[in-house]
Amino acid sequence: MAVSVAAEWSELYNRFYRKQEIYTMCWQNVDLNRHKVACSNFGGPIAIIRDDSKIVQLRSESARAKLMIYTSSGVLIKSYIWDRPGGRLVNLGWTADEVLLVLMQDGTVYRYNIHGELAQKKFSFGKEVWDQGVAECIIWGTGLVCLTEANQLWAVTNLEDPQPIKLADPHLEEPPHCMAIVEPQFTVSGNLEVLLAVGTSVLVVDADGVHDHNLLIGPLQKMTVSPNGTFVACFTHDGRLLVVSIDFSKTLVDFDTQSGLPPEQLVWCGLDALLLYWEETLMMVGPYGDSVRYPYDEALFLIPECDGVRILSNTYMEFLELLSEATVSIFKIGSTTPAAMLYDALDHFDKRSSKADENIRLIMSSLPEAVKACIDAAGHEFDISQQRTLMRAAAYGRAFCSQFPRNKFKDMCRTLRVLNAVRRFEIGIPLTVQQLEVLTPQVLIARLVNQHRHLLAFRISDHLGLGQETVLIHWACTKIAAASDVPDNLLLEMLVEKLKECPMISYAVVAANAHRKGRRKLAAMLLDYEPRSSEQVPLLTSMGEEERALVKAIESGDTDLVYFTIFHIWSQKPTQEFFRIIQTRPLARDLFIVYARESEPELLKTFYVSGGQPQCCAELFLRESWNSGQSITVRQGSALQGPRVKLIEQAAELYSQTKDNSFEAKAAEEHAKLLKVQQDLEAATGQPIFVDSSISDTIRTCITLGNNRAAQRIRTDFKVPDKRFYWLKIFALATIKNWEALEKFSKEKKPPVGYKPFVEACIEEDEKDEALKYIVKLSDPQERAEAYEKLGMSAEAANAAAQTKESEILGRLKAFGQNSPAGALFDSLRDRLSLPGVS
């Protein structure tokens, strides 16, 4: 078995390569020689269209070109007439996301998905390219660069936001012999670099400038950069194949191909070999100058991969790869490595031969390495029976090797199941283990989903323990688009039956898709299954279900979500309709009031009035009046207080509209009246000290300024009680120490407050003599005693206290001591009144 396998290998120096058939193409009447071909990496799809630059005999009744998309096994995915404007089709190629780019001569770029649908909006390189016309183009995974017929270079390096960038002018009079690119991730500057073969040298062009390497190796007729951006392979005019460093400073390989014609294709096979294709001949050149030729009698198209090259012909899809060390160690003719002996031991074991045990004993010390080699070799096989045999050999050896990690065997089994599933003819994705590691399982699942292979993607996700949400959501969206004639209720049952398998799946995403497809009822029903309010509410608002969105937001208890809904309704609905919606929902109403009180007071006034709450609107007017008063500076004075009065009057009017707020209405009226008086006083005195003070403070201030007439007028206008007025005037006169006026005031008539306020005012201003004038007029002995006590006149206080029989006052007098005159007086008073001793 090992001999038959090894016989299919090709040896270059000390390395072995294998070219094996993957698929027999099932397409009909496809001649690659007559078509432009674009193949996606990692076993992706194939796009072909008739090459109008070649004279071909039409084999069908239609003379119109068709763009056809196939799997790698030749299964037709989509075919349609190509009738896009833009002149000649210059080139087409696949991006890393399996989006087909088609560049037209006028610089227009169309983008198609794998089903031949316009995936994204087309874009253009601009008017300058349109005027000059595109001559040549290179497309890579994340962008494209074109050379115009005026020898100007333009590039797009970000297909998510395609902004054409003009590179530096290379100042060429004639088109370059060939061109190649160094992708941005491989350059020091991080910018795209374009290599142009001009004369005998090579120009490096980027957005910043042009650099000439000043070489003498040309003219170069083909160039290609290695997959890691380290080397450049060049085919010279005299038939030599050169491999040089990326900066052209060092030549690693100089091989004479003995061909006077340049190859139609020059591609890298991994990192250490090159493939050159001429008509009927495919040549592989190894790293040490060895070569091997493969004859072909039909056209080929070479598709470089990270670990080899796919070879597409009219009949077959083949794969040429560098064999792994594990495969060579097992299947090389005459190999006696532990891995080969383990593989042979399994064969003897199946034959029930005792030699199986002898082989195991011989390699016991190297058994872990042998098991690992069998597992690795199985990963490089396309033939399922060969995979199974190698994995059985690994399992057989592992039985005698307890320390070998089990996860490695399990992981390879899991990986092979995935690879074999996608390699099936009807799927047509010939991935290898190394390609899957680079691509990642997540991207593979995404590609299957885009191809509408939802069941396979779902099973692979489950098998690998990856999230299945993306697969199910895409399936549901696809189902909605395809089931336009299925009733909403029936379609909902079908969708929910599948989607419920993932508890945390986003029904909102599916509902949004249904809404975009015009199935609003279905979208609304799907949202009932969405557990996250943050996903429900935005979609409901976009669907016009504002009231339902507000209910969901309120139920969530998320104030940010409630505010989001409120603002949306506010922006979309008439004002009265907006008020109606939030008025019946307390949380929404309260949050709106909190916001509007600070940011939209005028709207809040309208809200209160329309809702029959004039008292709340009045409070806003009062708040506005107060805030405007705070913003008026002293320098501005009372001239700007007029609007405040109007605001307060409006508040009073609103309060008067309800019987329950008659007190507030009267208070607001008096406030406005007082504010007018205070404005007049400030205008008359030129002192901004009246506004926003109380009636009492205003009267007091008038008296201290000597404006008794104004004080008397305020007393009359606001019906200030006599007692209150007397208190205010007494303390105001005492404050300005106008004792003469105070005495005169006390004699005008019998004070309604008595003389105690006069005494307290004098004592407060520390005027003992003035206080004595009024103490004698106090009719209450207790008040006299307390007044004398405050002045420190203990004897007089004691005499007054004797008249009141107040033991508390007598007790305080004890503090003066028994030996003082006050103390003697205290003793006599105590005996006379028969009071108990005061300690």
Secondary structure, DSSP 8 states (H G I E B T S, - for coil): -HHHHHTTEEEETTEEEEEEEEEE---SS--GGGEEEEE-TTT--EEEEE-TTS-----SS--S-EEEEE-TT--EEEEEE---SSSSEEEEEE-TTS-EEEEETTSEEEEE-TTSSEEEEEEE--HHHHHH-EEEEEEETTEEEEEETTS-EEEE--TTS---EE------SS--SEEEEE-GGGSSSSS-EEEEEETTEEEEE-SS-EEE---SS--EEEEEE-TTSSEEEEEETTSEEEEEETTS--EEEEEE---SS--SEEEEETTTEEEEEETTEEEEE-TTS-EEEEE-SS-EEEEEETTEEEEEESSEEEEEEE--HHHHHHHSTT--SHHHHHHHHHHHHHTT-THHHHHHHHTGGGHHHHHHHHHHHHHT---HHHHHHHHHHHHHHHTT-TTS-HHHHHHHHHHHHHHHHHHSTTT-----HHHHHHH-HHHHHHHHHHTT-HHHHHHHHHHHT---HHHHHHHHHHHHHH-TTS-HHHHHHHHHHHHTTSTT--HHHHHHHHHHTT-HHHHHHHHTT---HHHHHHHHHHTT-HHHHHHHHHHHT-HHHHHHHHHHHHHHS-HHHHHHHHHT-HHHHHHHHHHHHHH-HHHHHHHHHHTT-HHHHHHHHHHHHHHHHHHS-TTTGGGG-HHHHHHHHHHHHHHTTSGGGHHHHHHHHHHHHHHHHHHHHHHHH----STT--HHHHHHHHHHTT-HHHHHHHHHHTT--HHHHHHHHHHHHHHTT-HHHHHHHHHHS--TT-SHHHHHHHHHTT-HHHHHHHHTT---HHHHHHHHHHHT-HHHHHHHHHHHT-HHHHHHHGGG-TTSHHHHHHHHHHHHHT-----
